[in-house]
């Protein structure tokens, strides 16, 4: 008789364990179902368009590269200090943008761009003219992107960054226009 009870005690204990597990799960389910969940509404005007940040980064890299090419031309280029200032300002913007995105736990992909420089224009006597025009064009594009960021984001740090950078870029664009008037016309 004892052996029969022992043989029954194993299946009975397994059944009891299963029943207690089911009961425990039901209790937890009741506990978790009592929590109210709220759906967070996404307000498009509060969001930050990551595409704008990506394009900003890409355009900024292009300007730094164009400034470097202009600076390292074999022939003498007038107003080298201004070209260096443009490059330094954009490198500063790049560092500040990286810090902002890091602080906001954002990742901006590495820029993938081609300058699509016309090799004939680069080796002609008017190469400075050609490069300055490209530089001014890219700065205008970056100003437009920064203005879009200013208008679309409510994040105060990005808005402040865009405002400061826009002022600097407008000044650089004006200085380039005045210094290279004969090249841009």
Buried (B, 14 or more C-beta within 10 A) or exposed (E): EEEEEEEEEEEEEEEEEEEEEEEEEEEEEEEEEEEEEEEEEEEEEEEBBEEBBBBBBBBBBBBBBBBEBBBEBEEEBEBEEBBBBBBEBBBEBBEBBEEBBEEEEEEBEEBEEEEEBEEEBEEEEEBBBBBBBBBBBBBBBBBBBBEBBBEBBEBEEBBEBBBBBBEBBBEBBEBBBEBBEEBBE
